[in-house]
């Protein structure tokens, strides 16, 4: 698979079809396109929901650890700036 298909959730259905054609040299049959479009939309929504849930749970865990170690606001700011990662930005 190519890089764009690896991040399929960033593609709309037309872009998804285009990348499938590039990667596999095969088009989605016309009779199956509605099913594929619906499946892609459902999977995107599920991925977004799960990502939000992970981010929320990680935030909750981080807060508990900060309290456990009695960290100052400045210490928390330093930790959060140096450990920020992109998938947490939903």
Biopython code that builds the backbone (N, CA, C, O; Angstrom):
import numpy as np
from Bio.PDB.StructureBuilder import StructureBuilder

atoms = [
    (1, "UNK", "N", (0.834, -1.184, 0.000)),
    (1, "UNK", "CA", (0.000, 0.000, 0.000)),
    (1, "UNK", "C", (0.877, 1.245, 0.000)),
    (1, "UNK", "O", (1.998, 1.242, 0.509)),
    (2, "UNK", "N", (0.339, 2.298, -0.579)),
    (2, "UNK", "CA", (1.091, 3.545, -0.578)),
    (2, "UNK", "C", (0.799, 4.345, 0.690)),
    (2, "UNK", "O", (-0.038, 3.955, 1.503)),
    (3, "UNK", "N", (1.503, 5.469, 0.846)),
    (3, "UNK", "CA", (1.390, 6.256, 2.063)),
    (3, "UNK", "C", (-0.017, 6.821, 2.263)),
    (3, "UNK", "O", (-0.514, 6.878, 3.388)),
    (4, "UNK", "N", (-0.650, 7.234, 1.179)),
    (4, "UNK", "CA", (-1.988, 7.806, 1.308)),
    (4, "UNK", "C", (-2.994, 6.752, 1.752)),
    (4, "UNK", "O", (-3.883, 7.049, 2.551)),
    (5, "UNK", "N", (-2.874, 5.550, 1.258)),
    (5, "UNK", "CA", (-3.794, 4.492, 1.683)),
    (5, "UNK", "C", (-3.535, 4.069, 3.124)),
    (5, "UNK", "O", (-4.451, 3.634, 3.822)),
    (6, "UNK", "N", (-2.313, 4.196, 3.558)),
    (6, "UNK", "CA", (-1.992, 3.873, 4.941)),
    (6, "UNK", "C", (-2.736, 4.814, 5.887)),
    (6, "UNK", "O", (-3.102, 4.424, 6.996)),
    (7, "UNK", "N", (-2.958, 6.051, 5.445)),
    (7, "UNK", "CA", (-3.742, 7.026, 6.217)),
    (7, "UNK", "C", (-5.091, 7.223, 5.522)),
    (7, "UNK", "O", (-5.474, 8.355, 5.227)),
    (8, "UNK", "N", (-5.796, 6.155, 5.264)),
    (8, "UNK", "CA", (-7.044, 6.160, 4.500)),
    (8, "UNK", "C", (-8.100, 7.078, 5.079)),
    (8, "UNK", "O", (-8.949, 7.580, 4.342)),
    (9, "UNK", "N", (-8.067, 7.308, 6.381)),
    (9, "UNK", "CA", (-9.067, 8.139, 7.050)),
    (9, "UNK", "C", (-8.977, 9.606, 6.634)),
    (9, "UNK", "O", (-9.913, 10.371, 6.864)),
    (10, "UNK", "N", (-7.865, 10.002, 6.027)),
    (10, "UNK", "CA", (-7.713, 11.381, 5.551)),
    (10, "UNK", "C", (-8.289, 11.582, 4.155)),
    (10, "UNK", "O", (-8.350, 12.714, 3.675)),
    (11, "UNK", "N", (-8.706, 10.519, 3.501)),
    (11, "UNK", "CA", (-9.185, 10.589, 2.120)),
    (11, "UNK", "C", (-10.708, 10.620, 2.061)),
    (11, "UNK", "O", (-11.385, 9.973, 2.860)),
    (12, "UNK", "N", (-11.240, 11.384, 1.097)),
    (12, "UNK", "CA", (-12.664, 11.251, 0.805)),
    (12, "UNK", "C", (-12.809, 10.022, -0.097)),
    (12, "UNK", "O", (-11.806, 9.420, -0.480)),
    (13, "UNK", "N", (-14.035, 9.646, -0.439)),
    (13, "UNK", "CA", (-14.229, 8.414, -1.194)),
    (13, "UNK", "C", (-13.575, 8.475, -2.571)),
    (13, "UNK", "O", (-12.992, 7.490, -3.023)),
    (14, "UNK", "N", (-13.668, 9.630, -3.242)),
    (14, "UNK", "CA", (-13.041, 9.773, -4.565)),
    (14, "UNK", "C", (-11.523, 9.615, -4.462)),
    (14, "UNK", "O", (-10.903, 8.950, -5.293)),
    (15, "UNK", "N", (-10.939, 10.225, -3.447)),
    (15, "UNK", "CA", (-9.499, 10.090, -3.243)),
    (15, "UNK", "C", (-9.097, 8.673, -2.889)),
    (15, "UNK", "O", (-8.053, 8.186, -3.322)),
    (16, "UNK", "N", (-9.930, 8.015, -2.102)),
    (16, "UNK", "CA", (-9.697, 6.620, -1.724)),
    (16, "UNK", "C", (-9.688, 5.730, -2.967)),
    (16, "UNK", "O", (-8.800, 4.896, -3.142)),
    (17, "UNK", "N", (-10.692, 5.921, -3.829)),
    (17, "UNK", "CA", (-10.772, 5.143, -5.077)),
    (17, "UNK", "C", (-9.547, 5.389, -5.950)),
    (17, "UNK", "O", (-8.990, 4.456, -6.528)),
    (18, "UNK", "N", (-9.134, 6.643, -6.040)),
    (18, "UNK", "CA", (-7.966, 7.005, -6.857)),
    (18, "UNK", "C", (-6.706, 6.295, -6.347)),
    (18, "UNK", "O", (-5.922, 5.758, -7.130)),
    (19, "UNK", "N", (-6.531, 6.301, -5.034)),
    (19, "UNK", "CA", (-5.336, 5.665, -4.456)),
    (19, "UNK", "C", (-5.397, 4.142, -4.596)),
    (19, "UNK", "O", (-4.368, 3.502, -4.811)),
    (20, "UNK", "N", (-6.587, 3.562, -4.476)),
    (20, "UNK", "CA", (-6.723, 2.121, -4.706)),
    (20, "UNK", "C", (-6.335, 1.762, -6.132)),
    (20, "UNK", "O", (-5.655, 0.765, -6.372)),
    (21, "UNK", "N", (-6.774, 2.581, -7.068)),
    (21, "UNK", "CA", (-6.449, 2.339, -8.474)),
    (21, "UNK", "C", (-4.946, 2.429, -8.704)),
    (21, "UNK", "O", (-4.374, 1.607, -9.419)),
    (22, "UNK", "N", (-4.301, 3.433, -8.096)),
    (22, "UNK", "CA", (-2.849, 3.576, -8.231)),
    (22, "UNK", "C", (-2.111, 2.381, -7.628)),
    (22, "UNK", "O", (-1.195, 1.830, -8.238)),
    (23, "UNK", "N", (-2.521, 1.993, -6.429)),
    (23, "UNK", "CA", (-1.794, 0.957, -5.692)),
    (23, "UNK", "C", (-2.053, -0.445, -6.228)),
    (23, "UNK", "O", (-1.137, -1.266, -6.287)),
    (24, "UNK", "N", (-3.289, -0.725, -6.619)),
    (24, "UNK", "CA", (-3.646, -2.090, -6.993)),
    (24, "UNK", "C", (-4.060, -2.248, -8.452)),
    (24, "UNK", "O", (-4.352, -3.351, -8.914)),
    (25, "UNK", "N", (-4.079, -1.116, -9.175)),
    (25, "UNK", "CA", (-4.458, -1.122, -10.599)),
    (25, "UNK", "C", (-5.806, -1.818, -10.818)),
    (25, "UNK", "O", (-5.997, -2.580, -11.766)),
    (26, "UNK", "N", (-6.715, -1.525, -9.910)),
    (26, "UNK", "CA", (-8.036, -2.127, -9.995)),
    (26, "UNK", "C", (-9.055, -1.146, -9.435)),
    (26, "UNK", "O", (-8.839, -0.551, -8.379)),
    (27, "UNK", "N", (-10.158, -0.981, -10.140)),
    (27, "UNK", "CA", (-11.221, -0.066, -9.733)),
    (27, "UNK", "C", (-12.255, -0.811, -8.894)),
    (27, "UNK", "O", (-12.449, -2.016, -9.057)),
    (28, "UNK", "N", (-12.916, -0.084, -7.997)),
    (28, "UNK", "CA", (-14.034, -0.666, -7.249)),
    (28, "UNK", "C", (-15.196, -0.781, -8.229)),
    (28, "UNK", "O", (-15.558, 0.210, -8.864)),
    (29, "UNK", "N", (-15.786, -1.961, -8.367)),
    (29, "UNK", "CA", (-16.908, -2.114, -9.297)),
    (29, "UNK", "C", (-18.041, -1.141, -8.963)),
    (29, "UNK", "O", (-18.320, -0.876, -7.794)),
    (30, "UNK", "N", (-18.675, -0.625, -9.986)),
    (30, "UNK", "CA", (-19.739, 0.350, -9.833)),
    (30, "UNK", "C", (-20.826, -0.134, -8.866)),
    (30, "UNK", "O", (-21.313, 0.638, -8.040)),
    (31, "UNK", "N", (-21.198, -1.390, -8.970)),
    (31, "UNK", "CA", (-22.269, -1.934, -8.123)),
    (31, "UNK", "C", (-21.886, -1.973, -6.641)),
    (31, "UNK", "O", (-22.761, -2.058, -5.779)),
    (32, "UNK", "N", (-20.589, -1.911, -6.339)),
    (32, "UNK", "CA", (-20.121, -1.992, -4.951)),
    (32, "UNK", "C", (-19.749, -0.640, -4.349)),
    (32, "UNK", "O", (-19.433, -0.565, -3.162)),
    (33, "UNK", "N", (-19.781, 0.419, -5.139)),
    (33, "UNK", "CA", (-19.275, 1.717, -4.667)),
    (33, "UNK", "C", (-20.077, 2.297, -3.507)),
    (33, "UNK", "O", (-19.495, 2.875, -2.589)),
    (34, "UNK", "N", (-21.393, 2.155, -3.530)),
    (34, "UNK", "CA", (-22.191, 2.676, -2.421)),
    (34, "UNK", "C", (-21.851, 1.968, -1.112)),
    (34, "UNK", "O", (-21.762, 2.595, -0.056)),
    (35, "UNK", "N", (-21.664, 0.665, -1.201)),
    (35, "UNK", "CA", (-21.293, -0.099, 0.000)),
    (35, "UNK", "C", (-19.929, 0.341, 0.522)),
    (35, "UNK", "O", (-19.745, 0.518, 1.727)),
    (36, "UNK", "N", (-18.978, 0.514, -0.385)),
    (36, "UNK", "CA", (-17.640, 0.938, -0.001)),
    (36, "UNK", "C", (-17.663, 2.346, 0.595)),
    (36, "UNK", "O", (-16.993, 2.616, 1.592)),
    (37, "UNK", "N", (-18.437, 3.240, -0.022)),
    (37, "UNK", "CA", (-18.537, 4.611, 0.476)),
    (37, "UNK", "C", (-19.092, 4.609, 1.900)),
    (37, "UNK", "O", (-18.562, 5.292, 2.777)),
    (38, "UNK", "N", (-20.148, 3.849, 2.127)),
    (38, "UNK", "CA", (-20.750, 3.763, 3.466)),
    (38, "UNK", "C", (-19.779, 3.140, 4.467)),
    (38, "UNK", "O", (-19.665, 3.611, 5.598)),
    (39, "UNK", "N", (-19.087, 2.092, 4.056)),
    (39, "UNK", "CA", (-18.121, 1.436, 4.938)),
    (39, "UNK", "C", (-16.988, 2.391, 5.317)),
    (39, "UNK", "O", (-16.592, 2.467, 6.480)),
    (40, "UNK", "N", (-16.478, 3.111, 4.331)),
    (40, "UNK", "CA", (-15.390, 4.058, 4.589)),
    (40, "UNK", "C", (-15.850, 5.141, 5.572)),
    (40, "UNK", "O", (-15.115, 5.489, 6.496)),
    (41, "UNK", "N", (-17.047, 5.669, 5.382)),
    (41, "UNK", "CA", (-17.573, 6.705, 6.282)),
    (41, "UNK", "C", (-17.742, 6.153, 7.696)),
    (41, "UNK", "O", (-17.396, 6.822, 8.670)),
    (42, "UNK", "N", (-18.269, 4.948, 7.810)),
    (42, "UNK", "CA", (-18.468, 4.340, 9.130)),
    (42, "UNK", "C", (-17.137, 4.084, 9.826)),
    (42, "UNK", "O", (-17.002, 4.334, 11.024)),
    (43, "UNK", "N", (-16.166, 3.593, 9.089)),
    (43, "UNK", "CA", (-14.852, 3.322, 9.692)),
    (43, "UNK", "C", (-14.146, 4.607, 10.100)),
    (43, "UNK", "O", (-13.469, 4.641, 11.127)),
    (44, "UNK", "N", (-14.297, 5.668, 9.305)),
    (44, "UNK", "CA", (-13.711, 6.961, 9.668)),
    (44, "UNK", "C", (-14.305, 7.457, 10.987)),
    (44, "UNK", "O", (-13.580, 7.899, 11.879)),
    (45, "UNK", "N", (-15.629, 7.376, 11.099)),
    (45, "UNK", "CA", (-16.304, 7.829, 12.315)),
    (45, "UNK", "C", (-15.848, 7.010, 13.519)),
    (45, "UNK", "O", (-15.607, 7.565, 14.590)),
    (46, "UNK", "N", (-15.731, 5.710, 13.352)),
    (46, "UNK", "CA", (-15.279, 4.834, 14.445)),
    (46, "UNK", "C", (-13.846, 5.157, 14.838)),
    (46, "UNK", "O", (-13.525, 5.190, 16.026)),
    (47, "UNK", "N", (-12.984, 5.393, 13.862)),
    (47, "UNK", "CA", (-11.594, 5.747, 14.146)),
    (47, "UNK", "C", (-11.521, 7.060, 14.917)),
    (47, "UNK", "O", (-10.762, 7.181, 15.878)),
    (48, "UNK", "N", (-12.308, 8.036, 14.494)),
    (48, "UNK", "CA", (-12.313, 9.325, 15.170)),
    (48, "UNK", "C", (-12.830, 9.184, 16.610)),
    (48, "UNK", "O", (-12.272, 9.784, 17.529)),
    (49, "UNK", "N", (-13.879, 8.402, 16.804)),
    (49, "UNK", "CA", (-14.427, 8.174, 18.143)),
    (49, "UNK", "C", (-13.392, 7.514, 19.050)),
    (49, "UNK", "O", (-13.196, 7.935, 20.190)),
    (50, "UNK", "N", (-12.737, 6.484, 18.537)),
    (50, "UNK", "CA", (-11.735, 5.766, 19.331)),
    (50, "UNK", "C", (-10.525, 6.653, 19.637)),
    (50, "UNK", "O", (-9.972, 6.598, 20.736)),
    (51, "UNK", "N", (-10.121, 7.460, 18.673)),
    (51, "UNK", "CA", (-8.996, 8.369, 18.900)),
    (51, "UNK", "C", (-9.336, 9.368, 19.999)),
    (51, "UNK", "O", (-8.523, 9.631, 20.886)),
    (52, "UNK", "N", (-10.554, 9.923, 19.931)),
    (52, "UNK", "CA", (-10.984, 10.853, 20.988)),
    (52, "UNK", "C", (-10.992, 10.166, 22.353)),
    (52, "UNK", "O", (-10.569, 10.748, 23.353)),
    (53, "UNK", "N", (-11.472, 8.935, 22.384)),
    (53, "UNK", "CA", (-11.522, 8.190, 23.647)),
    (53, "UNK", "C", (-10.117, 7.958, 24.202)),
    (53, "UNK", "O", (-9.877, 8.124, 25.398)),
    (54, "UNK", "N", (-9.202, 7.578, 23.332)),
    (54, "UNK", "CA", (-7.808, 7.360, 23.761)),
    (54, "UNK", "C", (-7.209, 8.649, 24.305)),
    (54, "UNK", "O", (-6.572, 8.646, 25.358)),
    (55, "UNK", "N", (-7.413, 9.746, 23.592)),
    (55, "UNK", "CA", (-6.866, 11.035, 24.024)),
    (55, "UNK", "C", (-7.450, 11.430, 25.378)),
    (55, "UNK", "O", (-6.723, 11.897, 26.255)),
    (56, "UNK", "N", (-8.755, 11.245, 25.553)),
    (56, "UNK", "CA", (-9.386, 11.582, 26.833)),
    (56, "UNK", "C", (-8.828, 10.729, 27.967)),
    (56, "UNK", "O", (-8.519, 11.243, 29.043)),
    (57, "UNK", "N", (-8.700, 9.431, 27.728)),
    (57, "UNK", "CA", (-8.182, 8.536, 28.767)),
    (57, "UNK", "C", (-6.719, 8.831, 29.083)),
    (57, "UNK", "O", (-6.316, 8.776, 30.245)),
    (58, "UNK", "N", (-5.929, 9.140, 28.074)),
    (58, "UNK", "CA", (-4.527, 9.493, 28.326)),
    (58, "UNK", "C", (-4.422, 10.793, 29.114)),
    (58, "UNK", "O", (-3.559, 10.935, 29.980)),
    (59, "UNK", "N", (-5.308, 11.744, 28.807)),
    (59, "UNK", "CA", (-5.319, 12.998, 29.561)),
    (59, "UNK", "C", (-5.673, 12.769, 31.018)),
    (59, "UNK", "O", (-5.068, 13.353, 31.918)),
    (60, "UNK", "N", (-6.662, 11.911, 31.239)),
    (60, "UNK", "CA", (-7.053, 11.574, 32.604)),
    (60, "UNK", "C", (-5.911, 10.882, 33.348)),
    (60, "UNK", "O", (-5.637, 11.198, 34.506)),
    (61, "UNK", "N", (-5.254, 9.950, 32.686)),
    (61, "UNK", "CA", (-4.116, 9.251, 33.294)),
    (61, "UNK", "C", (-2.986, 10.228, 33.614)),
    (61, "UNK", "O", (-2.391, 10.173, 34.690)),
    (62, "UNK", "N", (-2.699, 11.120, 32.667)),
    (62, "UNK", "CA", (-1.646, 12.118, 32.897)),
    (62, "UNK", "C", (-1.962, 12.963, 34.122)),
    (62, "UNK", "O", (-1.086, 13.195, 34.955)),
    (63, "UNK", "N", (-3.211, 13.429, 34.242)),
    (63, "UNK", "CA", (-3.600, 14.248, 35.397)),
    (63, "UNK", "C", (-3.402, 13.487, 36.702)),
    (63, "UNK", "O", (-2.942, 14.060, 37.690)),
    (64, "UNK", "N", (-3.738, 12.227, 36.712)),
    (64, "UNK", "CA", (-3.560, 11.426, 37.933)),
    (64, "UNK", "C", (-2.079, 11.294, 38.300)),
    (64, "UNK", "O", (-1.707, 11.382, 39.470)),
    (65, "UNK", "N", (-1.249, 11.082, 37.287)),
    (65, "UNK", "CA", (0.202, 10.960, 37.534)),
    (65, "UNK", "C", (0.753, 12.296, 38.031)),
    (65, "UNK", "O", (1.561, 12.324, 38.959)),
    (66, "UNK", "N", (0.321, 13.404, 37.419)),
    (66, "UNK", "CA", (0.789, 14.725, 37.862)),
    (66, "UNK", "C", (0.433, 14.956, 39.333)),
    (66, "UNK", "O", (1.254, 15.461, 40.099)),
    (67, "UNK", "N", (-0.790, 14.588, 39.725)),
    (67, "UNK", "CA", (-1.202, 14.754, 41.116)),
    (67, "UNK", "C", (-0.417, 13.808, 42.034)),
    (67, "UNK", "O", (0.001, 14.192, 43.126)),
    (68, "UNK", "N", (-0.226, 12.570, 41.574)),
    (68, "UNK", "CA", (0.497, 11.583, 42.383)),
    (68, "UNK", "C", (1.902, 12.072, 42.718)),
    (68, "UNK", "O", (2.377, 11.883, 43.837)),
    (69, "UNK", "N", (2.565, 12.698, 41.750)),
    (69, "UNK", "CA", (3.926, 13.173, 41.960)),
    (69, "UNK", "C", (3.965, 14.643, 42.385)),
    (69, "UNK", "O", (5.036, 15.238, 42.507)),
    (70, "UNK", "N", (2.779, 15.218, 42.609)),
    (70, "UNK", "CA", (2.668, 16.596, 43.087)),
    (70, "UNK", "C", (3.491, 17.560, 42.216)),
    (70, "UNK", "O", (4.275, 18.363, 42.722)),
    (71, "UNK", "N", (3.293, 17.459, 40.917)),
    (71, "UNK", "CA", (4.044, 18.300, 39.985)),
    (71, "UNK", "C", (3.475, 19.717, 39.941)),
    (71, "UNK", "O", (2.273, 19.930, 40.100)),
    (72, "UNK", "N", (4.362, 20.669, 39.723)),
    (72, "UNK", "CA", (3.931, 22.064, 39.585)),
    (72, "UNK", "C", (3.396, 22.289, 38.170)),
    (72, "UNK", "O", (3.592, 21.465, 37.277)),
    (73, "UNK", "N", (2.715, 23.424, 37.987)),
    (73, "UNK", "CA", (2.200, 23.756, 36.654)),
    (73, "UNK", "C", (3.332, 23.850, 35.637)),
    (73, "UNK", "O", (3.181, 23.433, 34.489)),
    (74, "UNK", "N", (4.445, 24.392, 36.058)),
    (74, "UNK", "CA", (5.597, 24.528, 35.156)),
    (74, "UNK", "C", (6.143, 23.152, 34.766)),
    (74, "UNK", "O", (6.483, 22.932, 33.604)),
    (75, "UNK", "N", (6.229, 22.245, 35.706)),
    (75, "UNK", "CA", (6.697, 20.887, 35.401)),
    (75, "UNK", "C", (5.732, 20.189, 34.442)),
    (75, "UNK", "O", (6.162, 19.507, 33.511)),
    (76, "UNK", "N", (4.442, 20.358, 34.668)),
    (76, "UNK", "CA", (3.435, 19.759, 33.781)),
    (76, "UNK", "C", (3.567, 20.353, 32.378)),
    (76, "UNK", "O", (3.529, 19.619, 31.391)),
    (77, "UNK", "N", (3.721, 21.680, 32.283)),
    (77, "UNK", "CA", (3.866, 22.340, 30.979)),
    (77, "UNK", "C", (5.066, 21.788, 30.218)),
    (77, "UNK", "O", (4.970, 21.511, 29.022)),
    (78, "UNK", "N", (6.182, 21.630, 30.898)),
    (78, "UNK", "CA", (7.402, 21.099, 30.260)),
    (78, "UNK", "C", (7.162, 19.683, 29.757)),
    (78, "UNK", "O", (7.524, 19.355, 28.628)),
    (79, "UNK", "N", (6.562, 18.854, 30.577)),
    (79, "UNK", "CA", (6.279, 17.465, 30.184)),
    (79, "UNK", "C", (5.362, 17.434, 28.965)),
    (79, "UNK", "O", (5.623, 16.709, 28.004)),
    (80, "UNK", "N", (4.288, 18.221, 29.005)),
    (80, "UNK", "CA", (3.327, 18.185, 27.906)),
    (80, "UNK", "C", (3.909, 18.743, 26.611)),
    (80, "UNK", "O", (3.580, 18.248, 25.532)),
    (81, "UNK", "N", (4.752, 19.745, 26.691)),
    (81, "UNK", "CA", (5.383, 20.296, 25.479)),
    (81, "UNK", "C", (6.365, 19.309, 24.856)),
    (81, "UNK", "O", (6.462, 19.217, 23.633)),
    (82, "UNK", "N", (7.084, 18.581, 25.682)),
    (82, "UNK", "CA", (8.118, 17.688, 25.147)),
    (82, "UNK", "C", (7.583, 16.321, 24.745)),
    (82, "UNK", "O", (8.276, 15.567, 24.061)),
    (83, "UNK", "N", (6.354, 15.984, 25.161)),
    (83, "UNK", "CA", (5.821, 14.666, 24.817)),
    (83, "UNK", "C", (4.597, 14.748, 23.907)),
    (83, "UNK", "O", (3.894, 13.753, 23.730)),
    (84, "UNK", "N", (4.336, 15.906, 23.335)),
    (84, "UNK", "CA", (3.165, 16.067, 22.463)),
    (84, "UNK", "C", (3.332, 15.242, 21.181)),
    (84, "UNK", "O", (4.414, 15.206, 20.594)),
    (85, "UNK", "N", (2.262, 14.588, 20.760)),
    (85, "UNK", "CA", (2.303, 13.802, 19.530)),
    (85, "UNK", "C", (1.040, 14.092, 18.722)),
    (85, "UNK", "O", (-0.017, 14.369, 19.289)),
    (86, "UNK", "N", (1.155, 14.028, 17.403)),
    (86, "UNK", "CA", (0.075, 14.506, 16.527)),
    (86, "UNK", "C", (-1.243, 13.752, 16.616)),
    (86, "UNK", "O", (-2.290, 14.374, 16.433)),
    (87, "UNK", "N", (-1.256, 12.459, 16.886)),
    (87, "UNK", "CA", (-2.548, 11.766, 16.822)),
    (87, "UNK", "C", (-3.487, 12.216, 17.916)),
    (87, "UNK", "O", (-4.694, 11.989, 17.835)),
    (88, "UNK", "N", (-2.947, 12.848, 18.931)),
    (88, "UNK", "CA", (-3.791, 13.341, 19.994)),
    (88, "UNK", "C", (-4.582, 14.576, 19.631)),
    (88, "UNK", "O", (-5.425, 15.026, 20.407)),
    (89, "UNK", "N", (-4.321, 15.128, 18.467)),
    (89, "UNK", "CA", (-5.051, 16.310, 18.023)),
    (89, "UNK", "C", (-6.184, 15.862, 17.118)),
    (89, "UNK", "O", (-6.010, 15.689, 15.912)),
    (90, "UNK", "N", (-7.331, 15.680, 17.718)),
    (90, "UNK", "CA", (-8.485, 15.163, 16.975)),
    (90, "UNK", "C", (-9.205, 16.288, 16.274)),
    (90, "UNK", "O", (-10.204, 16.054, 15.595)),
]
sb = StructureBuilder()
sb.init_structure("model")
sb.init_model(0)
sb.init_chain("A")
sb.init_seg("    ")
for serial, (resi, resn, name, xyz) in enumerate(atoms, 1):
    if name == "N":
        sb.init_residue(resn, " ", resi, " ")
    sb.init_atom(name, np.array(xyz, "f"), 0.0, 1.0, " ", f" {name:<3s}", serial, name[0])
structure = sb.get_structure()
